[in-house]
Amino acid sequence: MTRLPPRLPRSTRWTGAAMCTVLLLAAGCGTAPRSDGAAHTDAVAPVQPPSALRDGFLITADRLDTWNAVGQLLVRSGGVRLEGRSEMLDLHAVSYRGQDILLLTRAVPLSADIRRSTTRVTALARDGAALDGTAAAELLLMLQQRLPAEIERVRALQASGRAR
């Protein structure tokens, strides 16, 4: 017959449980202060004008705000047929002047050069290849010009809806 080890005294068991509880509570209580010394703010930064790239542009705005505003602009633009869209894939599939175009809105990681939420808007062919047609360039130019104002408009609508 196998002998079981002797049980610990009740006070030792409670002491161990209390120590574990205190350590867990202490580990989860603190938050690290910001290393750059800036205070946290919930205010949304104003949209900066886009900077041009060869196959798209960068805009200083949140990815979701940009994706929503691109969709609004595409729906209201003449000659653009919206084939489909996916928020999870950050894309809008459109047909413009006979050319099938995938518009991607991807968040750009923060870095030493990029310190605010920035989104890259690019246009690709359906197979993912780079586009060199004039239709895609015209569509990107239109988005680049109208997107900052549209993002501000959408933000204002959302803010007025929250105020009610």
C-alpha positions in Angstrom: 0.0 0.0 0.0 1.3 3.5 -0.9 1.5 6.1 1.8 0.3 9.6 1.0 2.5 12.5 2.0 1.5 14.2 5.2 -0.9 17.1 4.8 0.4 20.6 5.4 -1.0 22.4 8.3 -4.0 24.6 7.5 -2.2 27.8 8.3 0.6 27.0 5.7 -2.0 26.3 3.0 -3.8 29.7 3.6 -0.5 31.5 3.7 0.5 30.2 0.3 -2.9 31.0 -1.2 -2.7 34.5 0.2 0.8 35.1 -1.2 -0.3 34.0 -4.7 -3.3 36.3 -4.5 -1.3 39.3 -3.4 1.3 38.7 -6.1 -1.4 38.5 -8.8 -3.1 41.6 -7.6 0.2 43.6 -7.4 1.2 42.4 -10.9 -2.0 43.7 -12.5 -2.4 47.0 -10.7 0.1 49.4 -12.4 0.2 51.0 -15.8 3.5 52.2 -17.2 3.7 56.0 -17.8 4.2 57.1 -21.4 7.8 57.2 -22.2 7.5 60.3 -24.5 6.0 62.4 -21.7 2.9 63.3 -23.7 -0.5 63.1 -22.0 -3.1 60.6 -23.4 -5.9 62.3 -25.3 -9.1 60.9 -26.8 -9.3 63.7 -29.4 -9.1 62.6 -33.0 -6.3 64.3 -34.9 -7.3 66.3 -38.0 -6.8 64.6 -41.3 -3.6 65.7 -43.1 -3.4 66.1 -46.8 -2.3 62.8 -48.6 1.2 62.3 -49.8 1.6 60.7 -53.2 3.1 57.3 -54.0 3.6 55.7 -57.3 0.7 53.2 -56.9 -1.3 55.1 -54.3 -1.0 57.6 -51.5 -0.7 57.9 -47.7 -3.2 59.8 -45.6 -2.9 60.6 -41.9 -6.1 59.1 -40.7 -7.3 55.9 -39.1 -7.7 52.8 -41.4 -11.4 52.3 -40.6 -12.2 56.0 -41.1 -10.4 55.9 -44.4 -12.1 52.7 -45.5 -15.5 54.1 -44.7 -14.8 57.4 -46.5 -13.5 55.6 -49.6 -16.7 53.6 -49.8 -18.8 56.7 -49.5 -16.9 58.5 -52.2 -17.1 55.5 -54.5 -20.8 55.2 -54.1 -21.4 58.8 -54.9 -18.9 59.1 -57.8 -20.2 58.8 -61.3 -18.8 56.1 -63.5 -17.7 53.9 -60.6 -19.4 50.6 -60.2 -18.9 49.0 -56.8 -18.5 45.3 -57.3 -17.9 44.4 -53.7 -16.1 45.3 -50.5 -14.7 43.7 -47.4 -13.8 45.5 -44.2 -11.8 42.5 -43.0 -9.6 42.6 -46.1 -9.5 46.4 -46.2 -10.7 46.5 -49.9 -13.2 47.8 -52.3 -13.6 46.0 -55.7 -14.7 48.5 -58.4 -15.0 48.8 -62.1 -14.0 52.2 -63.5 -13.8 53.1 -67.2 -13.7 49.4 -68.1 -10.9 48.6 -65.7 -11.3 46.2 -62.8 -9.6 47.7 -59.7 -9.0 46.6 -56.2 -8.7 49.6 -53.8 -6.8 48.7 -50.6 -6.8 50.8 -47.4 -4.0 49.4 -45.2 -2.8 50.8 -41.9 0.9 51.8 -41.9 2.8 50.8 -38.8 4.0 53.6 -36.5 7.8 54.3 -36.8 10.3 57.1 -36.2 9.0 58.8 -39.4 5.3 58.0 -39.0 4.1 59.1 -35.5 0.3 59.3 -36.2 -2.3 56.9 -37.4 -1.7 56.7 -41.2 -3.3 54.7 -44.0 -1.9 53.7 -47.3 -4.5 53.7 -50.2 -3.4 51.6 -53.2 -4.9 50.3 -56.4 -4.2 46.9 -57.8 -5.5 44.7 -60.6 -7.9 41.8 -59.6 -4.9 39.4 -59.6 -2.9 41.6 -57.3 -0.6 42.9 -59.9 0.3 46.6 -60.2 -1.9 48.8 -62.4 -0.5 51.2 -65.0 -3.7 52.3 -66.7 -5.0 55.8 -66.7 -8.4 54.8 -65.1 -6.7 53.7 -61.9 -4.6 56.8 -61.8 -7.6 59.0 -62.3 -9.6 57.2 -59.5 -6.7 57.4 -57.1 -6.3 61.1 -57.9 -10.0 61.8 -57.2 -9.8 59.9 -53.9 -6.6 61.7 -52.9 -8.2 65.1 -53.5 -11.6 64.3 -51.9 -10.7 62.0 -49.0 -9.6 64.4 -46.3 -12.9 66.4 -46.5 -14.9 63.2 -46.7 -13.2 61.7 -43.6 -14.0 64.9 -41.7 -17.6 64.8 -42.9 -18.1 61.2 -41.8 -16.5 62.0 -38.4 -18.9 64.9 -37.9 -21.9 62.7 -38.7 -20.7 60.1 -36.3 -20.1 62.7 -33.6 -23.6 64.3 -34.0 -25.1 60.8 -33.8 -23.3 60.2 -30.5 -24.4 63.5 -29.1 -28.1 62.6 -29.4 
